[in-house]
Amino acid sequence: MGTAPGRRYGRNIARILFPLIVIISCIFFSPPAFAQDPPYCEELLEAARRQKLHDDRYWHILMHYQQRIIGIESLIDDPNFFLAPDGKTNPVSELEATIRAFFAPADNENASAVCRFAARFEWLTEKLGIDTGRLPVPACRSFENFMEANRPSSVTLAFPMAHLNSPASMFGHTLLFIETADRSKLLSYSVSYSAVTNETFGPFFAVKGLFGMYPGYFAVLPYYAKLQQYSDVDHRDIWEYRLNLTEPEIRRMLLHIRELESIASDYYFFQENCSYLLYFLLEAARPSLELSQRFHGWLIPLDSIRAIQEQGLITEASYRPSRTTKIRHLASNLDGHGQEKALALAKGDVQEGTFSQTDLSVQEQRTICELAGEYLQFLYTKRRVPEETYQERFLRILQMRSALGISSENGLSRAPVPLQPDRGHHSNRVSLGAGIKGDDAFAEIRIRPAYHHLMDYDGGYVEGAQLVFADVALRYRPEDRRLFLERLDVIDIFSLSPRDRFFRPISWKLSTGLFRVEADHDKDRLVYRINPGAGFAFGNNTEGLIYTMLETDINIGVVLEKNYSAGMGGSAGAVGNLCRFWKVHAFVRDIYYSLGDTRNFFEAAVHQNFVINPDQSVSIEVCRSRTHDIYQTEAKALWNLFF
Amino acid sequence: MKKLVLAVVVVSFIAIPVSSCLAANQKNTGCGLGSLIMQGNDGLAFQVLAVTTNGTCGNQTFGITSGTLNCEQPKKFVSRETINSYVADNMDNLANDIARGQGEYLNTLAVLMEVPEGSRADFYALLQSNFSRIYTSPQVSSVDVLSHIESLM
């Protein structure tokens, strides 16, 4: 009689106690998230899971997620961009962490997730129908105030081209600027992605830029600030391509730009560069665009403009000449006498009676003053004039100009507009052809991924500038059935920049790669060459250029005596367009190698190029050379295709 | 491969140390002509290495709210920040346009000062003919330039 009631009693206690113990341990030992998720948050998380929002393309755009061989990874490297510890590689946990973050209280609005990740917030609000009244921070008021005060109305892509005498900068840069409803272009907001560094040592600068060792940031500045840098100081012509983004699209882009404020991403010159990061901004505005996923290994800014053009974004293009272009143009409107006067003014010979003893027309006087002012500013940015001198002289020149009235001949003051860069030849080039070297015939195939050769059709490119990367030439000799590497240009830069009264640049070249030399035993062999040169060029782009250069050449190879050969010499030549589609470059070159494998090398050559259309041309090259007193002639014809 | 080769070549040069940062004169009463001193990347060796990074320096990230680049502004003009910043940051180009009586920088000033479009031609002519009253000395500051312009209107 004693056990049954006892056991029942025990079971009852167990029935009450056991759940109590479970509840108590849940309260004290459960992970904090589960204990603190408000029910509305749970609801939203459930909805997000059901809709599979972590797989949504827009989520991947905002997070800069890219498909890798295994899994997904965001291109952004800054941990501040991610709310989940594994957010960089896990779209699901980042999405959930984001939703949870909207429920976190914040001291000030700007620190809340609603403001810090405004684009995510707006997108998730739309997708999940979030009742923002139930959140501690219902909206990002600072962003709304900014939008109201500025009313962004259009977006333009700016493309600063090469620096003067700097073919290496031919790749250019791309940035966006956002114009507001009633302001002018100068006051628009430029958005530019670039590497941030205080580095001053040249080679480190370049190497680090190539290998992602600098952090890249988006900088937002008034467009006039960028113009000062690119147009006035760097002297780069700028093309401005207006895009057809609508106001809601611009709003989405600005929300995303806000998220990227002060967020770093490793900067890679060839891949994750200014142009590639802009793709994400454009896709945030219009997710139907197909830009970032078409990436194939490297991205040249001009190619990104072509891609954007293909996606139907560009409505018009306008040209903004740099200061140096303006100077050249103003000078071209004056004869030698007028140019001398302008030069004298800029150099300090400013007198009241400068124009009184002359028969210069008013328009000429205006041009002289304007040219003097621009040129003086140029000298100042090159630090050739001290500040006080600059201020005094500049003011006096401007005073002179202000007494001459307003010019009605607007056409004269505007530099002629060159061909749009995206309408020039494409970046990749393949060439097929045949030729004879000595007694042997050969077939040749060349391929080059970038960028522009002196002999290529100039339209859309800076004239006199050459930048060639990784140009490979293979030859096949039917006589002995040999296929071999004829030449590999790792880099081949050539910069012909004419000297005149106003500009005295030093033209230069740098060529390095594998090429063939005649070794002593009458066979040609591959050696590695480093060949820099510097000199002068004269002339202009319409009539042609003549140049002369001093060169050094270092060859390294086992076929050479002592395994190397080094020497000095020079070259001289003339290059120009005989007519619009026919370009000729004739030159001679003589190098005396006095160290290592000593020899003398001389060549005289004529290269011609016939343009069929911007993307097709035919080259004919004839060259006579002499090494070790052995003469050799080579002639070839190639058909070039750009794609 | 391309990058590696380029890097090898690049490192084989002993380049002239180059600075690519903006430096500025700090003046107390706004900016004068030529006040943003720029150092250019014009060493030959540097050019070979290209502007691989379009380098900007650490001090320029978000300038929307601050407006000015590098010039100090006197506190009492805080309410007219935009015009002040604009004139301060663009002294030289604006002076150039005023002397010519036309130009983009002058247009922008007219927009900021809310000059109606129909009156702009007169506005430009007025400024041009009073150039010496606006730019009174080589060291004139942006604050003075603006107040001189306003006293003409």
Interface residues (C-beta under 8 A of the other chain):
Chain A: F146 H163 N165 S166 A168 S169 F171 H173 D182 R183 S184 K185 L186 L187 Y189 S192 S194 A195 V196 T197 N198 E199 T200 F201 G202 P203 F205 A206 V207 K208 G209 L210 F211 Y214 Y217 F218 A219 V220 L221 P222 Y224 A225 Q228 Q229 D232 V233 D234 E261 S262 Y267 F269 F270 C274 R366 C369 E370 G373 E374 Q377 Y380 T381 K382 R383 E387 E388 Y390 Q391 E392 F394 L395 L398 Q399 R401 S402 A403 G405 I406 S407 P449 F469 A470 V490 I491 I493 I506 W508 L510 T512 I530 A534
Chain B: K2 K3 V5 L6 A7 V9 V10 V11 S12 F13 I14 A15 I16 P17 V18 S19 S20 C21 L22 N25 G32 L33 G34 L36 I37 M38 Q39 G40 N41 D42 G43 L44 A45 F46 Q47 V48 L49 A50 V51 T52 T53 N54 G55 T56 C57 G58 Q60 T61 F62 G63 I64 G67 L69 T82 Y86 D89 N90 D92 N93 A95 N96 I98 A99 R100 G101 Q102 E104 Y105 N107 T108 V111 L112 Y124 A125 Q128 S129 F131 S132 Y135 S137 P138 Q139
